[in-house]
Amino acid sequence: MTAYPATFHREDDGRYAVEFIDFDGCNTCGDNLSEAKLMAGDALDGILKVMRKYGDEIPAPSHVGDNVSGDEVCYIEPKFYIAPRITGATRLLALPR
C-alpha cells in the first residue's frame, strides 16, 4: 500500500494541524495527535477520490528527509487501493485491511 507523508503541527491550544506534503490544500486538524491521524486518513481518502473522479494525476508519495518543518511527520495510508490508470477505464477498489 502507498503511504503519503503528512506534517503534524502542535498548535498553542494543544490541537494538531495536519498538512499533506504532496497535496496543496489538503489540510485537517484534530484535538489530539491520535484524532489528527484519523482525520488525516479521511482527508487523504477524500482528495484521492476527487482527483481520481476528475482524472487528475495522483502523485507518487514524497520521501521525507529531516528538512520538513513540523512537530511530527507520519506516513498515512489511504483506506482504498489506488488502481493504476488504464486508458478508457477508471476504477476505485475498496480492499479490506
C-alpha positions as CSV (number, residue, x, y, z in Angstrom):
1,M,0.0,0.0,0.0
2,T,1.2,3.5,-0.7
3,A,1.5,5.9,2.2
4,Y,1.8,9.7,1.9
5,P,3.7,11.9,4.3
6,A,1.9,14.5,6.4
7,T,3.2,17.0,8.9
8,F,1.5,17.4,12.3
9,H,2.0,20.8,13.9
10,R,1.0,21.2,17.6
11,E,-0.9,24.5,18.0
12,D,-0.8,26.8,21.0
13,D,-4.2,25.4,22.2
14,G,-2.9,21.8,22.1
15,R,-4.7,20.8,18.9
16,Y,-2.8,19.5,15.9
17,A,-2.9,20.9,12.4
18,V,-2.2,18.5,9.6
19,E,-0.8,19.2,6.1
20,F,0.0,16.8,3.3
21,I,3.2,17.5,1.6
22,D,2.1,16.1,-1.8
23,F,-1.3,17.7,-2.0
24,D,-1.7,21.5,-1.9
25,G,-4.7,22.5,0.2
26,C,-5.2,19.1,1.8
27,N,-5.3,20.0,5.4
28,T,-7.2,18.9,8.5
29,C,-6.8,19.0,12.3
30,G,-7.6,17.1,15.5
31,D,-8.0,17.8,19.2
32,N,-5.0,15.5,19.9
33,L,-2.4,13.6,17.9
34,S,-4.5,10.4,17.7
35,E,-7.6,12.2,16.4
36,A,-5.4,14.2,14.0
37,K,-4.1,11.0,12.5
38,L,-7.6,9.7,12.0
39,M,-8.7,12.9,10.4
40,A,-5.7,12.8,8.1
41,G,-6.7,9.5,6.8
42,D,-10.2,10.8,6.0
43,A,-8.7,13.9,4.3
44,L,-6.3,11.8,2.2
45,D,-9.1,9.5,1.1
46,G,-11.2,12.5,0.1
47,I,-8.6,14.2,-2.0
48,L,-7.6,10.9,-3.7
49,K,-11.3,10.1,-4.6
50,V,-11.8,13.6,-6.0
51,M,-8.6,13.5,-8.0
52,R,-9.5,10.1,-9.4
53,K,-13.1,11.2,-10.2
54,Y,-11.8,14.2,-12.3
55,G,-8.9,12.4,-13.9
56,D,-6.2,14.3,-12.1
57,E,-2.8,12.7,-11.9
58,I,-2.2,11.3,-8.5
59,P,1.4,11.9,-7.4
60,A,3.8,9.3,-6.0
61,P,4.4,9.9,-2.3
62,S,7.4,12.1,-1.4
63,H,10.3,10.7,0.6
64,V,10.6,13.0,3.5
65,G,14.0,13.9,4.9
66,D,14.9,15.9,8.0
67,N,14.2,19.3,6.4
68,V,10.5,19.2,7.0
69,S,9.0,21.7,9.4
70,G,6.5,20.3,11.8
71,D,6.4,18.6,15.2
72,E,6.0,15.2,13.6
73,V,5.9,13.6,10.2
74,C,3.7,10.5,9.8
75,Y,3.0,8.4,6.7
76,I,-0.7,8.0,6.2
77,E,-2.1,5.1,4.1
78,P,-5.3,5.6,2.1
79,K,-8.1,3.3,3.1
80,F,-8.6,2.1,-0.5
81,Y,-6.4,0.9,-3.3
82,I,-5.5,3.4,-6.0
83,A,-5.8,1.4,-9.2
84,P,-3.3,2.3,-11.9
85,R,-4.8,4.5,-14.6
86,I,-5.8,2.4,-17.6
87,T,-6.8,4.2,-20.8
88,G,-10.6,4.2,-21.1
89,A,-11.3,2.9,-17.6
90,T,-11.5,4.3,-14.1
91,R,-11.9,2.1,-11.1
92,L,-11.7,2.7,-7.4
93,L,-11.4,-0.5,-5.4
94,A,-12.1,-0.8,-1.7
95,L,-10.0,-3.6,-0.1
96,P,-10.2,-4.8,3.4
97,R,-7.1,-4.3,5.5
